[in-house]
Amino acid sequence: MKTSIISLLMIGTTLTMMASNGAELYKKCAGCHGENGEMTALQKSAVIAGQESNLTIKELTAYKNGELNQYGLGGIMKSQLIDVSEEDIEALAEYIENMEKNASK
């Protein structure tokens, strides 16, 4: 029982750290995508707030690897993601999925 409680606390702490890490990581994205993911990047991309995390992970990984050039923004996105780890991409994707689309209203 004690082990189960400790495990649950560790999972909760990890999720909290991922959420705060996602928020910190997102600061780099806010210039183009808006503080709450509500803007179209350079008036070309889709709004990302609330986007499903699996899709975000897939797209960010492809941008990082130079395999995606949506809206002609592949080079910019690749340079933004060059030093971002897989774990950070996952945290960022989770953060984006949980953004409120209308947070700025």
Secondary structure, 3 states (H helix, E strand, C coil): CHHHHHHHHHHHHHHHHHHHHHHHHHCCCHHHHCCCCCCCHHHCCCCCCCCCHHHHHHHHHHHHCCCCCHHHCHHHHHHHHCCCCHHHHHHHHHHHHCCCCCCCC
